[in-house]
Amino acid sequence: MAGPAFRAAAVRVRVPATSANLGPGFDSFGLALGLYDDLVVRVADAGLHVDIAGEGADTLARDERHLVVRAMRATFDRLGGQPRGLEVVCANRIPHGRGLGSSSAAICAGIMAARAVTVGGVEALDDAATLALASEIEGHPDNVAACLLGGFTIAWTDAFDGEGTPTPGSGAHAVTVEPNRDVVPVVFIPGDPVLTEVARGLLPGTVPHADAAANVGRAALLVEAITRRPELLLPATEDRLHQDYRTPAMPQSAALVAGLRAEGIAAVISGAGPTVLALTDASTAEKVLGFAGEGWAAHRLALDTEGAAVLPLSQ
């Protein structure tokens, strides 16, 4: 049986940074941010060539180990066959190992690019299947859902193993909701990364029932706060499920979150950290930027509501 046909023209994909959890929505909530990686892919006659500019240019592999390439290979397998060769150019702006979804961005970019260069790829691997594949590669759906769909996302899977990880083939699902336009994200990015595996390894196997119940209520409130009533963001972002347990791996981040919250700012650890995300408004964003001390890079970002997109090469 013949494999798929591939387009000769190069394809460009843009994917946003994301912040997961947002406090109480552990492994469920995500928010797409206006900071982007770009990927240009062309099917070649033979071989694999990977070029990287920006974040990770000095450290990332330029062969089959590269996460973008791995995601592309998995997608081509789903679509029926591999191209003879690939040229991959990455322009990375999302910091690595900081809790801003760099790995999810790489996975989503690879899947989107592989779909786009395969004739009939979008029809063969629809948006639901794309989310399921991205979640399978990443291990959980929160960041990939926000990266693919944009906006504020709520993600879930059909089944989990004993450690709370989605089981292979269990299926991932998500809905996206447009966040309130008055919400202004500010991120505080430290100089040193924290591996997601380290942060996740600090979490206990069980938590007190009272803490779980408190997070359920705050997570429900956060949906209302981030979409319609931003004045409720401070109580809505309270968490008892994961942030305190991760403090030993990122004490400066925990201290910054505590300091911001003491000033009435809805601050949380972004994903697995160590970046701190503050959800503020236009009138206080500049003041919040002033909380960045030595060793932190503070940025006011836009909210991304489009998600991953295939763009013209010239845009």
HUSUL-V766542 format. One record per run of one state. SS is the DSSP state (H for helix, E for strand, L for the rest). FROM is the first residue (numbers start at 1). TO is the last residue. Records with the same first field share a line. If there is no record, write none. Layout:
# HUSUL-V766542
SS=FROM-TO, FROM-TO
This chain:
# HUSUL-V766542
L=1-5, 7-10, 21-28, 45-46, 55-66, 80-84, 93-101, 119-120, 125-126, 139-141, 150-151, 158-159, 161-165, 167-171, 178-183, 191-195, 202-208, 228-229, 237-243, 250-250, 263-265, 270-275, 281-284, 290-295, 302-302, 304-308, 312-315
E=6-6, 11-20, 29-44, 47-54, 85-92, 118-118, 152-157, 160-160, 166-166, 172-177, 184-190, 266-269, 276-280, 296-301, 303-303, 309-311
H=67-79, 102-117, 121-124, 127-138, 142-149, 196-201, 209-227, 230-236, 244-249, 251-262, 285-289
